[in-house]
């Protein structure tokens, strides 16, 4: 994997994290949980849906949610997303990832 691949977790180049750094962080997280992967990672960028990204994250993340095309908004609709989770705390990562 090239060091120039950047995943945009921000609107400018100053606040982005490299895919390699993200993988390191998530692997450290999984190690701290005795190998348990992060259940769900939601990306606010279409770059997160690239097959290369999914491949690199597969050891650390169970489900990846990301746009297939350019995203016309700045962020997820957090209120709706979190309301679903609050109203149904038993929602698993697969169901939560499929929520509209």
KEMIKOL-710810 format. One line per field, with one value per residue (C-alpha): z negated, y, x; residue number from 1. Coordinates in Angstrom, 3 decimals. Layout:
BEGIN
w: c(Z	...)
v: c(Y	...)
u: c(X	...)
resi: c(NUM	...)
//
This chain:
BEGIN
w: c(0.000	0.953	-1.664	0.512	0.204	-2.107	-3.509	-4.010	-7.516	-7.123	-4.549	-4.086	-3.640	-7.089	-8.987	-7.039	-8.246	-6.065	-5.548	-7.069	-10.221	-10.420	-10.106	-12.863	-15.191	-14.554	-14.975	-18.305	-19.288	-18.383	-20.276	-23.375	-23.038	-22.862	-19.085	-18.861	-15.759	-15.660	-14.863	-12.494	-10.832	-8.976	-6.574	-5.405	-2.153	0.973	0.694	-2.223	0.127	2.338	2.444	1.454	-1.702	-2.598	-2.075	-4.342	-7.071	-6.998	-9.906	-12.207	-11.198	-10.867	-8.817	-6.737	-5.694	-3.071	-0.123	3.343	4.915	3.931	0.792	1.236	-2.452	-4.984	-7.616	-8.513	-9.752	-13.279	-15.021	-13.020	-13.246	-17.012	-17.641	-15.978	-18.218	-21.378	-20.555	-19.730	-21.691	-20.635	-17.010	-15.858	-13.644	-10.497	-11.067	-12.121	-9.000	-6.830	-8.546	-6.239)
v: c(0.000	3.390	6.032	8.652	7.088	9.376	8.883	12.195	12.392	16.109	18.757	19.708	17.953	19.106	16.908	13.660	10.333	7.834	4.424	2.848	4.961	4.106	0.391	0.690	2.436	-0.116	-3.046	-1.577	-1.236	-4.894	-6.028	-4.176	-6.112	-9.503	-9.593	-8.479	-6.349	-3.023	-3.969	-1.116	1.616	4.274	6.497	9.907	9.654	7.559	6.732	4.491	2.238	1.398	-2.297	-1.527	0.218	-2.621	-5.139	-3.248	-2.915	-6.496	-7.697	-4.902	-4.140	-6.449	-4.113	-1.076	1.471	4.026	5.825	4.327	7.779	11.303	12.434	15.524	16.445	17.256	14.646	11.687	12.409	11.671	12.517	9.941	7.377	7.719	7.907	4.492	3.124	4.670	3.443	-0.057	-0.693	-4.341	-3.353	-5.284	-3.792	-5.395	-3.986	-0.582	-0.436	-1.059	1.594	4.446)
u: c(0.000	1.387	1.939	0.232	-3.247	-5.209	-8.674	-10.446	-11.845	-12.097	-12.702	-9.054	-5.722	-4.551	-7.015	-6.831	-5.520	-3.726	-5.275	-2.162	-2.602	-6.303	-5.529	-2.898	-5.351	-8.095	-5.707	-4.557	-8.221	-8.870	-5.763	-6.978	-10.254	-8.492	-8.807	-12.443	-12.934	-14.743	-18.347	-19.156	-17.111	-19.071	-17.180	-18.342	-16.442	-16.820	-13.125	-14.005	-15.992	-13.017	-12.234	-8.640	-9.859	-12.224	-9.426	-7.028	-9.681	-10.956	-8.784	-9.987	-13.599	-16.626	-18.868	-17.982	-20.606	-19.634	-21.147	-20.826	-20.744	-19.785	-21.563	-23.739	-23.717	-21.026	-21.859	-24.037	-27.566	-26.370	-29.648	-31.621	-28.831	-28.395	-32.152	-32.545	-29.835	-31.315	-34.822	-33.578	-30.378	-30.430	-29.729	-26.740	-24.040	-25.446	-28.951	-27.604	-25.435	-28.498	-30.621	-31.678)
resi: c(1	2	3	4	5	6	7	8	9	10	11	12	13	14	15	16	17	18	19	20	21	22	23	24	25	26	27	28	29	30	31	32	33	34	35	36	37	38	39	40	41	42	43	44	45	46	47	48	49	50	51	52	53	54	55	56	57	58	59	60	61	62	63	64	65	66	67	68	69	70	71	72	73	74	75	76	77	78	79	80	81	82	83	84	85	86	87	88	89	90	91	92	93	94	95	96	97	98	99	100)
//
